[in-house]
Amino acid sequence: MMFDQRLIGHGAIREKLLSRLQAGKLAGSMIFAGLDGIGKRRIALELAQREICFKGSACGACQGCQAFWSDPLPTELPNLLRIAPEGKAGIIKVGAIRDSDLVEGGVIAWASMAPPPRCHRWILIEDAHRLHGAAANMLLKTLEEPPPDTHVVLITHRPEAMLQTIRSRCERIAFAPLSKEEAWTVACANGWGEADRDAWTALSAGSLRFLERDAFDRASAQIDAWLRLNSGASFRDAAGPLIPDRNAELAVSEQLRQPLELLLALLKDAARSRSGRQPVLAPWTAGIERLAGSTVDLKLPQDLVFQALRHLPRNPAPEPVLREIGMILR
């Protein structure tokens, strides 16, 4: 067996990647694109893990494999370099690429070094849509002509937010959501019980974003807040769960993304209800049907949400946006 048995799902993509790697036909620059929290990074790590595994199979049990499952995951391993957003702004700055912020000589110099025996050099850029413009431009030549035996994998759930010059230089590998059964298998392994299954499965939508109870509870509270606003509750009384925490590590703009995306899911479900179909977010059916039965033009809040999502990085004041959407919902 050439795969880590702890990983669930994406069997066809994993087989394809391994086959092409063994045949020497794996692209030097790739974009792993798909929903947030569906295992894109872990599949990328498996490519490098297999080369360090003492059995050469990503067994998941040997000391070589354990290095890829440590918490926190190291920035650098013998054949792997990880680049991720830093700071409250959550961007990848040019220093992470050009200077010695991560490794001596910078990322491009690291990529040009000879890999360990029987290995490739793997560079994983996590949340690649957060590459600062200057950092992205600095990578262009490396992406177009990676050094021999070097693979650059850009991982993102927002490929549309990446520079076209980046996208055009990479092969795109599209990841579908996990099946309900696959996602729930992982949830059960992380302590979720059968009583939570319907709500967790509906909210997760084939991802693992809400494995942590706090994350699930916050998302649930945000759905309830939107539905309360639709039912006539005041913004002051209902909007608390929607408002970003300015003291949190994650940037305010990125905290705002989740409640906006959850509202889009509610609006889609309301449209389904109006056409006689069952909502995807079934545990919230009563509130969704109330929204569907209201006089709200669903396109108006939807357009406003899309506009807000496009301008998130430039929007330092989330409350006016939330208040305006809340007024339309009422």
Order of alpha helices (4+ residues) and beta strands (2+ residues): alpha-beta-alpha-alpha-beta-beta-alpha-alpha-beta-alpha-beta-alpha-beta-alpha-alpha-alpha-alpha-alpha-alpha-alpha-alpha
